[in-house]
Amino acid sequence: MKNVSNIKDCYGCGLCATVCAKKIIEISLNKNGFYEPRITEPEKCTNCGLCTDVCAFSHKELALEKEKTQIKSWGGWSNDERVQRKCSSGGIGFEIAKQLIEKDYKLCGCRYNPETNRAEHYIATTPEEAIPSIGSKYIQSHTVDGFRAINRKEKYLVTGTPCQIDSFRRYIKKFRVEDNFVLLDFFCHCVPSMLAWKKYTQMVENKTGKITYASWRNKLTGWHDSWAMALDGEKTEKEKTENRDSYDKLIEEKKTYYYSRLSQGDIFYNLFLGDYCCNPACAKNCKYKYNQSSADIRIGDFWGETYKDNDKGVSSIVSFTEKGKHIIESLRNVTLVEHPFETVAEGQMKRNVHKKPTYGIVMRFLKSPFGLNTLLWKIIHFNNRVCTKLYRILKKK
């Protein structure tokens, strides 16, 4: 059958479920905690082939033709310090969304939903509604509800991972509505297993109660040390305060708060950035590193030497199409500085992630009923020690 029934360990972008007229494709987590498609009623499939046509995983080439690619790049930040402070880097992503919304576009972006404890795509029609899309979400997004809510006759800014955007461009090309859409992706490391995120949040919720808010890139200690998790919980702590009038001790309730940084050994960031639980598609099939994209615009953190003394945050910005270039150059209330692409992309990955030798052990642990504890730390420490020794041996040769 000409459908996605045989596709496993894919990008999980959800466009196959979005395009299916029969609504018989479901996107759900597989046993390893990654989204993939499932045909719920195979007998209803008409073999139209739309689901495979829009599937970036099934195509070797990018949806954006090379002859249409025009790369121009900048560093930049929002002139609104509140936006710059709240966003993961310089706030350019929000400024793009805000300006396009003012031009009657809608935003299909990603937000964290504490009720479902997952990242989800949704539709925003005002700058206020776009605020939850601010900041990085280092977990795989469930896109289907957001993508299905899009009216192809209207104008949208659609944001997502490079593989989601590559599939989305195939989708809008299929229906000949590219002119209605602006596509924005970002420099992407990989997506970690949702099993890791669930284990992590279970650990945190033992202290905070159910999580009500999550920030993956909190800049409390500055942009260069912002690989930080900031999580609010529903539990309250009783705190004694002094009443100056009666000199009595009053009891006030204070929301619990969890804060942890990679620089201090945060276990989720060790699992994610250490590639202990990465999606197999990210390791084997990612074709979107560095300057490879099907988006109009790509954003990220402007790492490297150029802004090493800036601790407020600077966005790297790359336009791949004339449409993207025009949008960036027409932005208001931002500071833009043009740089060569190699400078803008300094510090960004040029190759795919490589699974650690202990990947299988870690994944089995994440599937187990045990919580995150010292055993997992020992696995990570052992792996780092072995890799360091191998590196030294190979270097001598």
Secondary structure, 3 states (H helix, E strand, C coil): CCCHHHCCCCCCCCHHHHHCCCCCEEEEECCCCCEEEEECCHHHCCCCCHHHHCCHHHCCCCCCCHHHCCCEEEEEEECCHHHHHHCCCCCHHHHHHHHHHHCCCEEEEEEEECCCCEEEEEEECCHHHHHHHCCCCCCCEECHHHHHCCCCCCCEEEECCHHHHHHHHHHHHHCCCHHHEEEEEECCCCCECHHHHHHHHHHHHHHHCCEEEEECECCCCCHHHCCEEEEEEEEEEEEEEECCCCCCEEEEEEEEEEEEEHHHCCHHHHHHHCCCCECHHHHHCCCCCCCCCCCCEEEEECCCCCCCCCCCCCEEEEECCHHHHHHHHCCCCEEEEECCHHHHCCCCCCCCCCCCCCHHHHHHHHHCCCCCCHHHHHHHHHHHHHHHHHHHHHHHC
